[in-house]
Amino acid sequence: MSDVRHVLVLPDRDAAEEVAEALGERFGVTDEPQLVRDALAGEDDAEDAQWLVVVEDPEARMDAAALDAFVADWEGWREVP
């Protein structure tokens, strides 16, 4: 078993929450993804921050290209390590 973690970057909290919910339906994610506010230096307003959806994939079953296409529907992207 490997430690695979996907980090999806979304433009706002609403998009991140929608993606986190839809991951279960689309990819069969059973563990709840972690939502993290990613504020840039000097940002105070949570609405202006990007949001991260962190998805654990211990069995490396999620296809990176499929995740890229999936998150693009919300104007997001997948961070590449």
HUUR-V779112 format. One record per residue. N is the residue number from 1. OMEGA is omega in whole degrees, -180 to 180 (* if undefined). Layout:
{{N | OMEGA} {N | OMEGA}}
//
This chain:
{{1 | 180} {2 | 178} {3 | 178} {4 | 180} {5 | 177} {6 | 178} {7 | -180} {8 | -177} {9 | -178} {10 | -175} {11 | -179} {12 | -176} {13 | -180} {14 | 179} {15 | -180} {16 | 179} {17 | 178} {18 | 179} {19 | -180} {20 | 180} {21 | -177} {22 | 180} {23 | 180} {24 | -180} {25 | -174} {26 | -173} {27 | 179} {28 | 179} {29 | -179} {30 | 176} {31 | -179} {32 | 178} {33 | 179} {34 | 175} {35 | -176} {36 | 175} {37 | -179} {38 | -178} {39 | 174} {40 | -179} {41 | 177} {42 | 180} {43 | 178} {44 | -174} {45 | -179} {46 | -179} {47 | -180} {48 | -176} {49 | 170} {50 | 178} {51 | 178} {52 | 171} {53 | -178} {54 | -176} {55 | 176} {56 | -179} {57 | -172} {58 | -180} {59 | 179} {60 | -178} {61 | -177} {62 | 179} {63 | -177} {64 | -180} {65 | 178} {66 | 176} {67 | 179} {68 | -179} {69 | -179} {70 | -175} {71 | 178} {72 | 177} {73 | 178} {74 | -179} {75 | 179} {76 | 178} {77 | 178} {78 | 176} {79 | 178} {80 | -178} {81 | *}}
//
